[in-house]
C-alpha cells in the first residue's frame, strides 16, 4: 500500500508532531513540582536529552510515547497499515537509541526511569504511576533499565490480534 499523502504533505504532518512539552510530560512535571522536587528539562548535555533531570537525586526521567517508542501490548501502539516497513524500521531505531542512551546514562552514574504515555493518559493509572515515580526518585532504589519492547515482533494495524486493544 502506498502513502495517501504527497511527500510535502507528509513532511508538514510529521513536522507538526511535538517532541517536547507534551501533555503527559506536563502532567508529570506539575506533579513532581507540587511534591517539592526541582528539576531541569530536556538537558541536551546528557545522552537522549532526558525529559526531566533531577540532579540532586542523580536521576533522569523519560516520558515515552507508546507509539513512537514501541510500547509492547499497549492499545496506543499499532503500526499504520501503510508504509509498514518504514514504521517498523523507525520504531526499531527509536527503541535501539533509547536503550543505548539508557546504558550511557547508567554508566555515567545516572538512574534512568521511563514512564509510558498510557500510564499517564489513563486517569485510573495516573495517580498510582505518579506516586510510584515519586517514591522511585526519592527512595533512591537503583533498578535495571526497563525496556519491554522488542523490535522483533511489532503489531501491524492490518493484522488481527486478540491481545491488543483489550
Buried (B, 14 or more C-beta within 10 A) or exposed (E): EEEEEEEEEEEEEEEEEEEEEBEBBEBBBEBBEEEEBEBEEBBEEBBBBBBBBBEEBBBBBBBBBBBBBBBBEBEBBBBBEBBBEEBBEBBBEBBEEBEEBBBBBBEEEBBBBBBBBBBBBEEEEBEEBBEBBBEBBBEEEEEEBEBEBEBEEBBEEEEEEEEBEE
